[in-house]
Amino acid sequence: MNYILISPYYPKNFQNFAYRLKDAGVHVFGIGEEPYEQLGSKLQKSLSEYYRVKSLKNLDEVKRAVAFLFFKHGPIDRIESHNEHWLELDAQLREQFHVYGNKPADLKKVKLKSEMKKLFRKAGVPVVEGSVVKNKQELTEAVAQLGLPVIAKPDNGVGSAATFKLSSEEDVHQFEAEWAEKTAYFLEPYIEGGKLCTFDGLTDQEGNIVFQTSFTYNVPTLELVQEQLDLFYVIQKEIEPKLEAYGKAIVKTFGMKERFFHIEFFQLETGDYVALEYNNRLAGGYTIDMYNYAYSIDLFAQYATLVTGGKFKEPDVPNQFCIGVTQRDAYQYQNDTKAIRDKFGDKVKFAERMPEAFAHLQGNQFYAINAETEDEVNQITRFVHERKK
């Protein structure tokens, strides 16, 4: 099997895909922007060949790289980055070279928030009604219909990027000036008191869910970024039955195969859920590592097994909570990495600096810490976030 990894070097923890695919007998090729010597010996040994391009944003240049590898090594079986930033590039390359997986036409339903809503409804899952706006007239009409406050986010966008909370007419006018009708936006009512949570997992080549999990955030992403709050999110021991039912219905309706998925929900004060977004990839940052620590599993290896036609192996030990908790350089905390390790011992699975791309969102110093009980989760998060007086 010939497998091309787009951007095999970054993010660093995703290098494990190359290692595990090679271990599974796959010929792994890399296309990236970094110099070969920057990859490091372990990644170099995992790649059968590496083709450096000046820019992964230059589609023609990347196509030439794929064509070279195709000519030299034979047909390519997979092209994948596992990275939100390159999903469209991956799809364009698959279409050009007739490779298994999502093509550009398949991405509409996982890129446009307005299209996601249609499929959520088809799956029988509650959504927050909203409206696409392309000009100021449509914006005015949508605000009048939905009422303030509303959330405005790009219809084709990623996470909380370029997202606004409009609570007053002044906010609307300020948004109008910044927006300038440059791109379509999706408006929906702001949900007061909602708890952000997820249904995540991996599907096999038939689209069956072989791994599923869920995590909850302490604060919604928009508030986290705008107010630069302290973050923690927790891989749950169990998935609430209604959330699981909704998540499974959505995965079936979207019909994606041999892919990780990351679906975001708000849990309402009533206990019900509304679906927010379907992400056709892993959750970002170190979340896959947290899955591995929570479930005593190696999802990088399990993915390689699925790609090569094998079966997913269920974990054989009970799972635990795993907390991703961060500290921001802008604040002074009572407890540093040494104090955290001294306090919680081998429950601290790793302590790493966050890549700059994620730091503004999540924080600068990241800890993954296992816990057995919810009380222990609360104790850990309080200890890590305690600030100096």
HELIX and SHEET records of a PDB file:
HELIX    1   1 LYS A   12  PHE A   14  5                                   3    
HELIX    2   2 GLN A   15  ASP A   23  1                                   9    
HELIX    3   3 TYR A   36  LEU A   39  5                                   4    
HELIX    4   4 SER A   41  SER A   46  1                                   6    
HELIX    5   5 LEU A   59  HIS A   73  1                                  15    
HELIX    6   6 GLU A   84  TRP A   86  5                                   3    
HELIX    7   7 LEU A   87  PHE A   97  1                                  11    
HELIX    8   8 PRO A  104  LYS A  111  1                                   8    
HELIX    9   9 LYS A  113  LYS A  122  1                                  10    
HELIX   10  10 LYS A  136  LEU A  146  1                                  11    
HELIX   11  11 GLU A  169  TRP A  179  1                                  11    
HELIX   12  12 THR A  221  GLN A  226  1                                   6    
HELIX   13  13 PRO A  241  PHE A  254  1                                  14    
HELIX   14  14 THR A  287  TYR A  295  1                                   9    
HELIX   15  15 LEU A  299  VAL A  307  1                                   9    
HELIX   16  16 THR A  337  PHE A  344  1                                   8    
HELIX   17  17 GLY A  345  LYS A  347  5                                   3    
HELIX   18  18 GLU A  356  GLN A  362  1                                   7    
HELIX   19  19 GLU A  374  HIS A  385  1                                  12    
SHEET    1   A 4 GLU A  49  ARG A  52  0                                        
SHEET    2   A 4 HIS A  27  GLY A  32  1                                        
SHEET    3   A 4 ASN A   2  ILE A   6  1                                        
SHEET    4   A 4 ARG A  78  GLU A  80  1                                        
SHEET    1   B 4 SER A 131  VAL A 133  0                                        
SHEET    2   B 4 TYR A 185  PRO A 189 -1                                        
SHEET    3   B 4 VAL A 150  PRO A 154 -1                                        
SHEET    4   B 4 PHE A 164  LEU A 166 -1                                        
SHEET    1   C 4 ILE A 209  THR A 213  0                                        
SHEET    2   C 4 LYS A 195  THR A 203 -1                                        
SHEET    3   C 4 PHE A 260  GLN A 267 -1                                        
SHEET    4   C 4 TYR A 273  ASN A 279 -1                                        
SHEET    1   D 5 PHE A 215  TYR A 217  0                                        
SHEET    2   D 5 PHE A 232  ILE A 235 -1                                        
SHEET    3   D 5 PHE A 321  GLN A 327 -1                                        
SHEET    4   D 5 GLN A 365  ALA A 371 -1                                        
SHEET    5   D 5 VAL A 348  ARG A 353 -1                                        
END                                                                             
